[in-house]
């Protein structure tokens, strides 16, 4: 097992909450002994940082790169909203990281960096749609705060958008609301 294999497993374990991350649980889930873990990481905190780095890479850096392959900024924004507001399995990881940041000071700097990178990208998209800088920033803040609010709602009341039809209706509404005419 590589360090990346362990980090990926740790990242997916975050879907059950930050507190669910443990060396024993990871080892059991991967079907290997704990000794392999200690070959790559010194402790739980170390693998948590690796999982957060992996999350940043996959859910922000690579996600933005995939969106940039789309030719039209309106299409990129629509795709971004459709994918991020549909809180599937990846959404559970986002929820756990946001919730965990309140109690784990190691998560907060990563979450702050990721949030800033995402906001900057949203501003770029809104600027590409022709909005002036100040207005683009306001649209970006509205879009991102709506997303973060949805994450908090998923923590407080997970059943709110559990039905696929309600989720699809909400995503259409979000797209109408957060993409300027």
C-alpha positions in Angstrom: 0.0 0.0 0.0 1.3 3.4 -0.9 0.9 6.6 1.2 -1.6 7.8 -1.4 -3.7 4.6 -0.9 -3.8 5.3 2.8 -4.6 8.9 2.3 -7.5 8.0 -0.1 -8.9 5.5 2.4 -8.6 8.2 5.2 -10.3 10.7 2.9 -13.3 8.3 2.3 -13.5 7.5 6.0 -14.1 11.2 6.6 -17.6 10.7 5.1 -18.4 9.1 8.5 -17.1 12.1 10.3 -13.6 13.3 11.3 -13.8 11.4 14.6 -14.3 8.1 12.6 -10.8 8.3 11.3 -8.6 5.8 13.1 -5.5 3.8 12.3 -7.3 0.6 13.3 -10.4 1.3 11.2 -8.3 2.2 8.2 -6.2 -1.0 8.5 -9.3 -3.1 8.9 -11.0 -1.4 5.9 -7.9 -1.9 3.7 -7.4 -5.5 4.9 -3.9 -4.9 6.0 -2.0 -4.6 9.3 -1.3 -1.4 11.2 2.4 -1.8 10.5 1.9 -0.7 6.9 0.3 2.5 8.1 3.3 3.4 10.3 5.6 2.9 7.3 4.1 6.0 5.8 2.6 8.0 8.7 3.6 8.7 12.2 0.1 9.0 13.7 -3.6 9.8 13.0 -2.9 13.5 12.8 -0.4 12.8 10.0 -2.8 10.8 7.9 -5.5 13.4 8.6 -3.3 16.0 7.0 -2.6 13.7 4.0 -6.4 13.1 3.6 -7.1 16.8 3.7 -4.3 17.4 1.1 -5.9 14.7 -1.0 -9.3 16.4 -0.6 -7.9 19.7 -1.6 -6.3 18.1 -4.7 -9.3 16.2 -5.8 -12.2 18.4 -4.8 -10.6 21.7 -5.8 -7.5 21.6 -7.9 -8.5 18.7 -10.2 -12.2 19.7 -10.1 -11.3 23.2 -11.4 -9.0 21.7 -14.1 -11.9 19.5 -15.3 -14.3 22.5 -15.4 -11.7 24.6 -17.4 -11.9 22.0 -20.2 -15.4 23.3 -20.9 -15.3 26.1 -23.5 -18.0 28.4 -22.2 -17.8 30.1 -18.8 -21.6 29.9 -18.4 -21.4 26.1 -19.0 -18.5 25.8 -16.5 -20.6 27.7 -13.9 -23.7 25.6 -14.5 -21.7 22.4 -14.3 -20.0 23.6 -11.1 -23.3 24.3 -9.5 -24.9 21.0 -10.7 -22.1 18.9 -9.3 -21.4 20.7 -6.0 -25.0 21.2 -5.0 -25.8 17.6 -5.5 -24.4 16.4 -2.2 -23.7 12.8 -3.1 -20.9 10.7 -1.5 -18.4 13.5 -2.0 -20.7 15.9 -0.3 -20.6 13.8 2.9 -16.9 14.3 3.0 -17.4 18.1 2.5 -20.0 18.1 5.3 -17.6 16.2 7.7 -14.7 18.5 6.9 -16.8 21.7 7.5 -18.2 20.1 10.7 -14.8 19.0 11.9 -13.2 22.4 11.4 -15.2 23.7 14.4 -13.5 21.2 16.7 -10.2 20.4 15.1 -7.7 23.3 14.6 -5.7 21.3 12.0 -8.6 21.4 9.6 -9.4 25.1 9.7 -6.3 26.3 7.7 -6.9 23.8 5.0 -10.6 24.7 4.8 -9.8 28.4 4.7 -7.3 27.8 1.8 -9.8 25.7 -0.1 -12.6 28.2 0.4 -10.4 31.0 -0.8 -9.3 29.1 -3.9 -13.0 28.2 -4.7 -14.1 31.8 -4.2 -11.3 33.0 -6.5 -12.4 30.6 -9.1 -16.0 31.7 -8.8 -15.0 35.3 -9.2 -13.0 34.3 -12.3 -16.1 32.6 -13.8 -18.4 35.6 -13.1 -15.8 37.9 -14.5 -15.7 35.7 -17.6 -19.4 36.3 -17.9 -18.7 40.0 -18.2 -19.4 41.2 -14.7 -17.3 43.9 -13.2 -14.9 42.9 -10.4 -16.9 44.1 -7.4 -20.1 42.6 -8.8 -18.4 39.3 -9.7 -17.1 39.1 -6.1 -20.6 39.6 -4.7 -22.0 36.9 -7.0 -19.2 34.5 -6.0 -19.8 35.2 -2.3 -23.5 34.5 -2.8 -22.9 31.3 -4.6 -20.3 30.0 -2.2 -22.2 31.0 0.9 -25.3 29.3 -0.5 -23.2 26.1 -0.9 -21.7 26.4 2.6 -25.2 27.0 4.0 -26.3 23.8 2.2 -23.5 21.9 3.9 -24.6 23.2 7.3 -28.1 22.3 6.6 -26.9 18.8 5.7 -25.3 18.6 9.1 -28.4 20.0 11.0 -31.1 18.2 9.0 -29.8 15.6 6.6 -33.3 14.7 5.4 -34.0 18.2 3.9 -32.9 17.2 0.4 -32.8 13.4 0.7 -35.4 12.8 -2.0 -33.8 12.9 -5.5 -36.7 14.9 -7.0 -36.4 17.6 -4.3 -32.6 17.7 -4.8 -33.0 18.0 -8.6 -35.6 20.8 -8.2 -33.3 22.6 -5.8 -30.3 22.4 -8.1 -32.4 23.8 -11.0 -33.5 26.7 -8.7 -29.9 27.3 -7.6 -28.8 27.5 -11.3 -31.5 30.0 -12.1 -30.6 32.1 -9.0 -26.8 32.0 -9.2 -26.2 32.3 -12.9 -26.8 35.9 -14.2 -29.1 36.3 -17.2 
